[in-house]
């Protein structure tokens, strides 16, 4: 068959069993896409599905084929919002909101992003019974799918709402620790060195890094620190246990613990993927009151090690906490796209959202 005659088709995967069978094609496509992040891996999203796909949610993963070639994948689910006659079915990304996944996107083969966006738009247009609103929260503002999907909407004169989402500060890492320190402010360099010296007066300071088979055991140490501040986190750590199990044999998960005199005082859970080290969780022993920022110490030590290990970016992920900007020199904005089906109930929802926006302007 001539390449110009190849037809497109979209398959819907709506069962966990079907999702489990996608490991290889999903991974191959992700590796060939511009959206290759830890939060879009099959391992991460299957683990999320097993833990958080509740009664009001169902899988809605779209596979886009050109002929027999898989060129796109939408990692979605449908969630029921509201009650009774006012309930709507909203399409959203797997991985959120419970696990705070960042940099979400449609996975498309490089060079095929426009085709994938058009085919998904046309599929949704032909299949209004599946959905009432598309709510893509946490999508990268640099997403080519977002660009081309929005263009399809505009071309047909339809309405979509785009909102700014979270900001993810990051550090573009140089090749040497010396070069990294040179790009910090003098105050930041001095504070880090001084706090590290002060910490050494409390006992021997050790920075332990756990990867591969050592992660599962050290995850419990991190959990104990984390729950001192945030309370019971059994659901989150149950999910992380599953993900760690699926990462066996790979260095995707890294736990950094700082100990003083044999006592854990700070820890970070990192994801190590495609030469990007992402800080997912921070845990600090707040009973260790010594006038020392132990959180910043563990971050500084982790960044130094990341440079030595060949990482090119240290990603703080979403959040605008001050300490992140003490270190960062770059960052990415996420977005939110809302697109409504041409049906009475979703239109009522859209009008309700518009009314709330008008009220904010008039009453605040």
BAPALO-780678 format. One line per 4 residues: number of its first residue (from 1); for each residue x, y, z of C-alpha. Coordinates in steps of 0.2 Angstrom, whole numbers. Layout:
<nodes>
NUM> X,Y,Z | ... .
</nodes>
This chain:
<nodes>
1> 0,0,0 | 6,17,-5 | 11,28,11 | -1,41,6 .
5> -15,29,7 | -12,23,24 | -27,26,35 | -29,32,53 .
9> -38,23,66 | -40,25,85 | -42,11,98 | -49,14,115 .
13> -41,4,130 | -53,4,144 | -47,-10,155 | -33,-13,167 .
17> -29,-29,158 | -28,-20,141 | -16,-7,149 | -5,-21,156 .
21> -2,-27,138 | 5,-10,132 | 21,-11,141 | 33,-12,126 .
25> 23,-2,113 | 20,12,126 | 39,12,131 | 45,12,113 .
29> 34,26,108 | 38,36,123 | 57,34,120 | 54,41,102 .
33> 43,56,108 | 47,74,114 | 37,70,130 | 49,57,137 .
37> 47,60,156 | 46,48,171 | 28,54,174 | 22,47,157 .
41> 31,30,158 | 20,14,158 | 27,9,175 | 21,25,183 .
45> 4,26,176 | 0,8,178 | 4,9,196 | -7,25,197 .
49> -21,16,189 | -20,1,201 | -20,12,216 | -32,27,211 .
53> -44,21,198 | -59,22,209 | -78,19,206 | -81,36,198 .
57> -67,34,185 | -63,23,170 | -49,21,159 | -49,30,142 .
61> -32,27,134 | -32,31,116 | -20,23,104 | -18,32,87 .
65> -12,21,72 | -7,26,55 | -8,9,46 | -1,-3,58 .
69> 11,10,66 | 7,17,83 | 11,35,82 | 1,42,97 .
73> -5,38,114 | -17,48,125 | -15,42,143 | -32,48,149 .
77> -46,42,160 | -64,49,162 | -70,55,179 | -88,58,184 .
81> -90,76,191 | -106,83,199 | -122,73,203 | -138,68,195 .
85> -144,78,179 | -129,90,182 | -115,77,181 | -103,78,168 .
89> -89,66,161 | -72,74,161 | -57,68,152 | -41,70,162 .
93> -23,63,163 | -19,47,172 | -7,51,186 | -16,65,194 .
97> -21,73,205 | -16,61,219 | 2,58,215 | 6,76,208 .
101> 12,71,191 | 21,85,181 | 25,88,163 | 10,78,157 .
105> 7,77,138 | 0,66,124 | 14,54,118 | 17,56,100 .
109> 31,50,88 | 43,64,84 | 37,73,68 | 19,66,70 .
113> 12,78,83 | 1,87,71 | -6,71,64 | -9,64,81 .
117> -18,80,88 | -29,81,72 | -34,63,74 | -38,64,92 .
121> -48,80,89 | -58,72,75 | -61,56,86 | -68,66,100 .
125> -79,76,88 | -86,60,81 | -88,52,99 | -98,64,110 .
129> -105,50,120 | -89,47,128 | -86,64,136 | -93,81,141 .
133> -77,91,145 | -59,89,141 | -49,95,156 | -30,93,153 .
137> -22,99,169 | -3,99,171 | 0,98,153 | 17,106,148 .
141> 15,123,140 | 28,118,127 | 17,103,121 | 16,102,103 .
145> 0,92,105 | -7,107,115 | -2,119,101 | -10,109,87 .
149> -25,103,96 | -29,121,101 | -27,126,82 | -40,113,77 .
153> -52,120,90 | -49,138,84 | -50,133,65 | -68,126,68 .
157> -73,142,78 | -75,132,94 | -72,138,112 | -58,132,123 .
161> -51,139,139 | -33,140,143 | -27,143,161 | -9,145,168 .
165> -4,130,179 | 10,126,191 | 28,132,188 | 42,120,190 .
169> 59,128,194 | 74,119,189 | 93,120,188 | 103,118,171 .
173> 118,109,178 | 135,113,171 | 149,100,170 | 158,103,186 .
177> 153,107,204 | 165,122,204 | 155,130,189 | 139,126,198 .
181> 145,135,214 | 151,150,203 | 133,153,196 | 126,154,214 .
185> 125,170,224 | 139,173,236 | 126,173,250 | 120,156,245 .
189> 137,148,243 | 142,155,260 | 126,149,269 | 128,132,262 .
193> 146,130,268 | 143,138,285 | 127,127,288 | 137,111,283 .
197> 151,116,295 | 138,119,309 | 130,103,306 | 147,94,307 .
201> 148,100,325 | 133,90,330 | 141,73,324 | 147,65,309 .
205> 138,70,293 | 135,56,280 | 125,58,264 | 119,41,259 .
209> 112,38,241 | 101,23,238 | 97,15,221 | 92,-1,213 .
213> 89,-14,226 | 92,-3,240 | 78,9,237 | 63,-2,244 .
217> 71,-3,262 | 77,16,262 | 59,21,257 | 53,16,274 .
221> 66,28,282 | 60,42,271 | 42,38,275 | 45,40,294 .
225> 53,57,291 | 39,62,279 | 25,57,291 | 33,67,305 .
229> 27,83,296 | 12,77,285 | 4,63,295 | -2,47,288 .
233> 4,45,270 | 0,26,268 | -9,28,251 | 5,38,243 .
237> 19,26,249 | 8,11,244 | 8,18,226 | 27,22,227 .
241> 30,4,233 | 22,-2,218 | 31,9,206 | 48,5,214 .
245> 44,-14,212 | 41,-10,193 | 58,-1,192 | 68,-16,198 .
249> 84,-17,189 | 84,2,184 | 90,17,193 | 75,27,190 .
253> 71,30,209 | 85,37,220 | 83,41,239 | 95,53,247 .
257> 97,53,266 | 107,64,277 | 112,57,294 | 121,66,308 .
261> 128,54,321 | 118,40,314 | 101,49,314 | 91,53,299 .
265> 88,71,298 | 83,74,280 | 79,65,265 | 74,67,247 .
269> 65,55,235 | 72,58,217 | 68,52,200 | 83,49,189 .
273> 77,48,171 | 84,54,154 | 99,63,163 | 86,73,173 .
277> 86,72,192 | 69,77,198 | 65,80,217 | 48,72,221 .
281> 47,72,240 | 57,81,253 | 56,75,272 | 65,84,286 .
285> 66,80,304 | 59,97,312 | 63,92,329 | 82,94,324 .
289> 81,113,329 | 99,119,327 | 96,135,317 | 102,125,302 .
293> 93,123,285 | 95,104,284 | 83,104,269 | 95,115,259 .
297> 110,105,264 | 102,89,257 | 98,98,241 | 115,105,239 .
301> 123,88,242 | 111,80,230 | 115,93,216 | 133,91,218 .
305> 132,72,216 | 120,74,201 | 133,84,192 | 146,71,196 .
309> 134,57,189 | 132,67,173 | 114,74,175 | 111,89,165 .
313> 95,96,174 | 89,96,192 | 71,98,192 | 62,104,208 .
317> 45,100,200 | 29,110,203 | 29,123,217 | 35,140,221 .
321> 43,138,238 | 57,151,241 | 70,138,244 | 68,131,226 .
325> 72,148,219 | 88,150,229 | 95,136,218 | 86,137,202 .
329> 91,146,186 | 77,140,174 | 60,132,174 | 45,127,165 .
333> 26,133,166 | 12,120,165 | -5,124,158 | -23,119,159 .
337> -34,116,144 | -53,115,146 | -64,111,130 | -82,107,131 .
341> -93,96,120 | -108,104,111 | -121,97,123 | -133,106,135 .
345> -125,100,152 | -107,104,148 | -112,121,141 | -121,124,157 .
349> -105,120,166 | -95,132,155 | -108,146,158 | -106,142,177 .
353> -87,144,176 | -89,160,166 | -101,167,179 | -88,164,193 .
357> -75,173,183 | -87,188,181 | -91,188,199 | -72,189,204 .
361> -70,204,193 | -85,213,200 | -84,208,218 | -66,208,222 .
</nodes>
